[in-house]
């Protein structure tokens, strides 16, 4: 739960002209005949979808509607609505456009809970007055973890040493503090410690770089051990 989950960066395709029930290539075409916009129109439309924006998740999604997954209701041919929510798109840009094929390729960085398929739908319908579905979606990164540093599953046994990321590196975006032996001994007994920090949550590390505890701010300068990993 302490691993950074934002932003998530995606590359995705917008295929203009048709819309599907799943909003991607896996679904059944529900509407067709939408026009293919010009490159200049797409560039002009994208800025409106940057920042905090309202979004209705796809009906084929894991969102729960009255205790049941939306995709399950959709597969059962139920009529239902999904509540609108607010998501954040940190950046959105056009990286390629093939007018003849009617496909725009974009990259976006967005918050947790953002549905790229829904973003494609809204860019087409609200921004350009046409129809579209996602031709592909590829996640490029999540927090500090990128595709460029990822290892193929089949290669893990051969590169096990390279696959291990130090905890401090993985949690580099979370405020931290190096603790003395005396502080670690106090935490091992579940007691509060004084800390020159201001963040609500701080990861405490031993002098060797191991995780000692997850600390939460109790009051200014005083932190309580929420989770303790050192022994007394």
Beta strands, then each sheet from edge to edge (+ up, - down):
strand 1: 8-16
strand 2: 18-20
strand 3: 29-32
strand 4: 51-56
strand 5: 64-65
strand 6: 68-69
strand 7: 84-98
strand 8: 103-110
strand 9: 132-142
strand 10: 145-146
strand 11: 176-178
strand 12: 193-194
strand 13: 201-205
strand 14: 211-219
strand 15: 222-228
sheet 1: 4+ 7- 8+ 1- 9+ 10-
sheet 2: 2+ 3-
sheet 3: 5+ 6-
sheet 4: 11+ 13+ 14- 15+ 12-
end
